[in-house]
Amino acid sequence: RTRMPTMPGAGNVLCVALAAAVLASSTLADAAAAAADNRRGLLPVPAADISLNSTAGTALLEGASHRLPWVQLSLHFETQRNQAFCSAATAAIMLNALNAQPGAGLAPVDGMYAPYSYYTQRTLFDNTCMGKIPVERKGSTMNAKYMATHGATLHEWQDYLQCFAPSVKHTHASAGTAAQFRRDVLSAFNGSATSPLRYVGINFLRTVIDEMGGGHMSPIGAYDAATDRVLLLDVSRYKYPPVWSALQQVYDAMNTTDPATHLSRGWVIIGAAADVAAAGE
């Protein structure tokens, strides 16, 4: 048998090469982990807020003075389908919560869930009323393509919510005060046999509450009178968890100008009872 010739120190060279490969692999893995950590750290919860998934956040929910909306909204909570569908996601969540009440009307049937009726971000656009809602761009009406590229304004949001909810009220923050917003939240959340629970959605500017982004919409899930905080259920769940924010700061974020309308942002309230009168300017 003929022995193959070997280079001096070949074994050492091989060991060094293997060690280098292992080190490189480990370095790449560490880099990937660091990148993932950085991605998670890009959108930290603002210092003034309290994350719901924290000890303090869950304690606040357990002791909150008005937490009933959270019970219903959390059953139907979902993520917006794209980065412009925040109003549609919020609408679907609130409408499904509202649908548990008598007089709310029958939800549409999404083909994916047939024969069961349930509001989804997709079925909103199946309603013929939705296609008649005028939008800021002249000559256009609301449809999925338009919303995917433009989002929705407070006026457009209220208008298309009226296609589904028996009662809708909207308020521009500039026409009200933080005290009025508080009263509206308390009135909506004080559900009783004579005054059924109503749901509140807000249109606000993220940067005012120290978040990254621009104009946004999400539902309010609860209110705590002792701390004067509202539970903001962010439908961009890939960016922020639900957080407890100071009501005054949330109002300030709504009292900002939407460049599409040159009017302030604000809030909407939907209900199944006729005691929620539609509001004008």
Secondary structure, DSSP 8 states (H G I E B T S, - for coil): -------TTHHHHHHHHHHHHHHHHHHHHHHHHHHHHHHHHSS---TTSEETTSHHHHHHHHH-SB-HHHHHHHHS----SSTT-HHHHHHHHHHHHHTTSTTS----B-GGGTTSB---TTGGGGSTTGGG-B-SSTT-B--HHHHHHH---HHHHHHHHTTT-SEEEEEEGGGS-HHHHHHHHHHHH---SSS---EEEEEEEGGGGT-SSSEEEEEEEEEETTTTEEEE--S-TTT---EEEEHHHHHHHHSSEETTTTEE-EEEEEESSTTS-----
